[in-house]
């Protein structure tokens, strides 16, 4: 197809993947991420801006559990990766779940990553793998259990969770192949990036076919030899677009087809932006699922 010819599905995909346009008050909900993260910064167990690689911008925040762990291995670790279509938000907008989860006994880790279009998606994926590798090697120093890590992320963060679950990358980061998360909980994730090639999103992502395939978790699934222990829970908001639902359901089905343990989580009356906020709400199915994945007692 000639470069100047619009893709026949461009308008459809533009609408389907325009998350902000699907919600009337998206701006107000996104503002809550930052507002509600302020309480986390004030927690007694907040340790901020720890370097996870030699790059200056590669930093993460740790929020220590507010209860003493009864496990000899230490506290379960909840890594949250923010969304924003790889070009917005930061760790400073993404700690809103820390007060509730640390109260329940989890250690919360929120890594930062550089944003497109200044960097490529390959760069961002590398950052999150560096961050995960750092947690595996170092979290015991802070009282965390590297064998009980739950990786969670929203939207683009859900995509990055998928890239942490992908097969075969650990060796490049000096990790054993079995150094996989014990559980994963992508919210409204993007697992096949090919539809994005023909949308406004690629205006800042600048993906070509090879980069889209290389960075599509759907096509890099692990197998049970390394990830047989990894419990996957997948969800997206009830009111999200058909494409967001398709992405999550197809990824879960492909995961299960490889004899890996996974389940769908229904999140009623939620949209793309209020779904992650439920991590901070103890009575919500999203919060309770996170606790179950880490083996923590329900409220």
C-alpha positions as CSV (number, residue, x, y, z in Angstrom):
1,X,0.0,0.0,0.0
2,X,1.4,3.4,-0.9
3,X,2.5,5.4,2.1
4,X,0.1,8.3,1.5
5,X,-2.9,6.0,1.2
6,X,-4.9,5.8,4.5
7,X,-5.3,2.4,5.9
8,X,-8.9,1.2,5.5
9,X,-9.3,0.5,9.2
10,X,-7.6,3.6,10.4
11,X,-10.7,5.5,11.5
12,X,-12.0,2.4,13.3
13,X,-8.8,1.7,15.1
14,X,-8.4,5.4,15.9
15,X,-11.7,5.4,17.7
16,X,-11.2,2.0,19.4
17,X,-7.8,2.9,20.8
18,X,-8.7,6.5,21.8
19,X,-9.1,5.8,25.5
20,X,-9.6,9.4,26.6
21,X,-12.5,9.9,24.1
22,X,-14.3,6.9,25.6
23,X,-14.7,8.5,29.0
24,X,-16.4,11.8,29.7
25,X,-14.3,12.8,32.7
26,X,-10.9,11.3,31.7
27,X,-9.0,14.4,32.8
28,X,-10.5,14.4,36.2
29,X,-9.8,10.7,36.7
30,X,-6.1,11.1,35.6
31,X,-5.8,14.0,38.0
32,X,-6.8,11.7,40.8
33,X,-3.8,9.5,40.1
34,X,-1.5,12.3,41.1
35,X,-3.7,13.7,43.9
36,X,-4.1,10.3,45.6
37,X,-0.4,9.4,45.2
38,X,0.4,12.3,47.6
39,X,-0.7,10.2,50.5
40,X,1.9,7.5,49.5
41,X,4.8,10.0,49.5
42,X,4.0,10.8,53.1
43,X,4.1,7.2,54.3
44,X,6.7,6.4,56.9
45,X,8.0,3.6,54.7
46,X,8.4,5.6,51.5
47,X,11.9,5.3,49.9
48,X,12.1,7.4,46.8
49,X,14.3,7.7,43.7
50,X,16.4,4.6,44.0
51,X,18.5,4.0,40.9
52,X,17.8,0.7,39.2
53,X,20.4,1.1,36.4
54,X,23.3,3.4,35.6
55,X,21.0,5.7,33.5
56,X,20.2,8.9,35.4
57,X,16.4,8.6,34.7
58,X,16.1,5.0,35.7
59,X,14.7,5.3,39.2
60,X,12.0,3.7,41.3
61,X,10.2,4.3,44.5
62,X,9.6,1.6,47.3
63,X,6.8,1.7,49.8
64,X,7.5,-0.6,52.7
65,X,4.6,-2.7,54.2
66,X,3.0,-1.1,57.3
67,X,2.7,-4.5,58.9
68,X,5.5,-6.8,59.9
69,X,5.7,-9.8,57.5
70,X,5.1,-13.2,59.1
71,X,6.9,-14.9,56.2
72,X,10.5,-15.9,56.7
73,X,11.2,-14.9,53.1
74,X,9.8,-11.3,53.6
75,X,6.9,-9.3,52.2
76,X,5.3,-10.0,48.8
77,X,6.3,-7.4,46.3
78,X,3.8,-5.5,44.1
79,X,5.4,-3.7,41.1
80,X,3.1,-1.2,39.4
81,X,3.9,0.1,35.9
82,X,2.0,3.2,34.9
83,X,0.2,3.8,31.6
84,X,-0.2,6.9,29.5
85,X,0.3,5.4,26.0
86,X,4.1,5.3,26.7
87,X,4.2,9.2,26.4
88,X,2.6,10.5,29.6
89,X,2.5,10.2,33.4
90,X,5.3,9.0,35.7
91,X,5.9,7.2,39.0
92,X,4.8,10.4,40.8
93,X,1.2,9.8,39.4
94,X,1.3,6.1,40.1
95,X,1.5,5.4,43.8
96,X,-2.2,5.8,44.7
97,X,-2.5,2.1,45.6
98,X,0.5,2.1,48.0
99,X,-1.3,3.2,51.2
100,X,-4.0,0.4,50.8
101,X,-1.6,-2.3,49.7
102,X,1.1,-1.6,52.2
103,X,-1.5,-1.6,54.9
104,X,-2.4,-5.2,53.8
105,X,1.2,-6.3,54.1
106,X,2.6,-5.8,50.5
107,X,5.7,-3.9,49.5
108,X,4.9,-1.6,46.6
109,X,7.5,-0.7,43.9
110,X,6.8,2.0,41.3
111,X,9.4,2.3,38.6
112,X,9.8,5.3,36.2
113,X,10.5,5.1,32.5
114,X,11.4,7.6,29.8
115,X,8.6,8.7,27.5
116,X,8.0,8.6,23.8
117,X,8.7,10.2,21.4
118,X,12.0,11.0,23.0
119,X,12.8,7.3,23.3
120,X,11.7,4.2,21.4
121,X,9.5,1.4,22.8
122,X,12.5,-0.9,22.8
123,X,14.2,1.5,25.2
124,X,11.1,1.6,27.5
125,X,10.9,-2.2,27.5
126,X,14.6,-2.4,28.4
127,X,14.0,0.0,31.3
128,X,11.2,-2.1,32.8
129,X,13.3,-5.3,32.4
130,X,16.2,-3.5,34.1
131,X,13.9,-2.5,36.9
132,X,12.5,-6.0,37.3
133,X,16.0,-7.4,37.4
134,X,17.0,-4.9,40.0
135,X,14.1,-5.9,42.2
136,X,14.9,-9.6,41.9
137,X,18.5,-8.9,43.0
138,X,18.0,-6.3,45.6
139,X,14.5,-6.3,47.1
140,X,15.5,-8.7,50.0
141,X,17.7,-5.8,51.3
142,X,14.4,-3.9,52.0
143,X,12.6,-6.9,53.4
144,X,10.9,-8.1,50.2
145,X,10.5,-11.6,48.8
146,X,12.0,-11.8,45.3
147,X,10.1,-15.2,44.9
148,X,6.7,-13.5,45.4
149,X,6.6,-10.6,42.9
150,X,3.3,-9.5,41.4
151,X,3.7,-7.3,38.3
152,X,0.7,-5.1,37.6
153,X,0.2,-2.2,35.1
154,X,-2.5,-0.2,33.4
155,X,-2.9,0.3,29.6
156,X,0.6,0.8,28.3
157,X,1.7,-0.4,31.7
158,X,-0.3,-3.6,31.0
159,X,1.7,-4.0,27.8
160,X,4.9,-3.6,29.7
161,X,3.7,-6.3,32.2
162,X,3.3,-8.6,29.1
163,X,6.8,-7.8,28.0
164,X,8.1,-8.9,31.5
165,X,6.2,-12.1,31.0
166,X,7.7,-12.7,27.5
167,X,10.0,-15.6,27.0
168,X,13.8,-15.5,26.7
169,X,14.9,-12.1,27.9
170,X,16.2,-12.9,31.3
171,X,19.6,-14.2,30.1
172,X,20.4,-10.8,28.6
173,X,19.9,-9.3,32.1
174,X,22.0,-12.0,34.0
175,X,18.9,-13.5,35.5
176,X,18.0,-17.2,35.5
177,X,15.2,-18.2,33.1
178,X,13.1,-19.1,36.1
179,X,13.3,-15.5,37.4
180,X,9.7,-14.8,36.3
181,X,7.1,-13.0,38.3
182,X,5.0,-15.3,40.6
183,X,1.9,-13.5,39.4
184,X,0.8,-10.8,36.9
185,X,-2.2,-8.6,36.7
186,X,-2.4,-6.4,33.5
187,X,-5.3,-3.9,33.5
188,X,-6.5,-2.9,30.0
189,X,-3.3,-4.1,28.5
190,X,-2.1,-3.9,24.9
191,X,-0.7,-7.2,23.8
192,X,-0.7,-7.0,20.0
193,X,0.6,-3.7,18.7
194,X,-0.1,-4.2,15.0
195,X,-3.4,-2.4,15.0
196,X,-1.7,0.7,16.5
197,X,0.5,1.0,13.3
198,X,-2.4,2.6,11.6
199,X,-3.6,5.0,14.3
200,X,-2.7,8.5,15.7
201,X,-0.8,6.7,18.4
202,X,1.9,5.8,16.0
203,X,2.5,9.5,15.4
204,X,4.5,9.5,18.6
205,X,5.4,5.8,18.8
206,X,7.0,5.6,15.3
207,X,6.7,1.8,15.2
208,X,7.4,-0.2,12.1
209,X,6.1,-3.7,11.5
210,X,9.2,-5.3,13.0
211,X,9.1,-3.1,16.1
212,X,5.4,-3.8,16.6
213,X,6.0,-7.6,16.4
214,X,9.1,-7.5,18.5
215,X,7.2,-5.6,21.2
216,X,3.9,-7.5,21.1
217,X,3.6,-9.8,24.2
218,X,0.9,-11.9,22.4
219,X,3.6,-13.3,20.1
220,X,6.3,-13.9,22.7
221,X,4.5,-16.0,25.3
222,X,6.6,-18.1,27.6
223,X,6.1,-21.8,28.3
224,X,5.4,-23.8,31.4
225,X,9.1,-24.8,32.0
226,X,9.8,-21.3,33.2
227,X,6.4,-19.8,33.9
228,X,4.3,-22.7,35.0
229,X,4.1,-21.1,38.5
230,X,3.1,-17.7,37.2
231,X,-0.6,-16.9,38.0
232,X,-2.0,-14.5,35.4
233,X,-5.2,-12.4,36.0
234,X,-6.4,-10.3,33.2
235,X,-9.1,-7.6,33.2
236,X,-10.3,-4.5,31.5
237,X,-13.1,-2.0,32.3
238,X,-16.6,-3.1,31.5
239,X,-17.2,0.1,29.6
240,X,-14.0,-0.1,27.5
241,X,-13.9,-0.4,23.7
242,X,-14.3,-3.7,21.8
243,X,-10.6,-3.7,20.9
244,X,-9.4,-3.3,24.5
245,X,-11.6,-6.3,25.4
246,X,-10.4,-8.3,22.4
247,X,-6.8,-7.6,23.3
248,X,-7.1,-8.8,26.9
249,X,-9.3,-11.9,26.1
250,X,-7.1,-13.1,23.3
251,X,-3.9,-12.7,25.4
252,X,-5.4,-14.7,28.2
253,X,-6.7,-17.4,25.8
254,X,-3.2,-17.7,24.2
255,X,-1.6,-17.9,27.7
256,X,-4.0,-20.7,28.8
257,X,-3.5,-22.5,25.5
258,X,0.2,-22.9,26.5
259,X,-1.0,-24.7,29.7
260,X,-0.2,-21.7,31.8
261,X,-2.4,-20.7,34.8
262,X,-4.7,-17.7,34.1
263,X,-8.2,-16.4,34.8
264,X,-10.4,-13.5,33.7
265,X,-11.4,-11.0,36.3
266,X,-14.8,-9.2,35.8
267,X,-14.6,-5.5,36.8
268,X,-18.2,-4.3,36.6
269,X,-19.0,-0.6,36.1
270,X,-15.5,0.5,35.3
271,X,-13.8,2.4,32.5
272,X,-10.2,2.7,31.3
273,X,-9.2,5.3,33.8
274,X,-11.1,4.4,37.0
275,X,-10.1,0.7,36.8
276,X,-6.6,1.2,38.2
277,X,-7.9,3.4,41.0
278,X,-9.7,0.3,42.3
279,X,-6.3,-1.1,43.4
280,X,-6.7,1.4,46.3
281,X,-10.2,0.4,47.2
282,X,-10.2,-2.5,49.6
283,X,-13.7,-3.7,48.8
284,X,-13.1,-3.8,45.0
285,X,-12.5,-7.0,43.1
286,X,-9.3,-5.4,41.6
287,X,-7.8,-4.8,45.1
288,X,-8.9,-8.2,46.3
289,X,-7.4,-10.0,43.3
290,X,-4.1,-8.2,43.9
291,X,-4.0,-9.5,47.5
292,X,-5.0,-13.0,46.5
293,X,-2.2,-13.1,43.9
294,X,0.3,-12.2,46.6
295,X,-1.1,-14.6,49.2
296,X,-2.2,-11.8,51.5
297,X,-5.3,-11.9,53.7
298,X,-8.4,-10.3,52.3
299,X,-9.9,-7.3,54.3
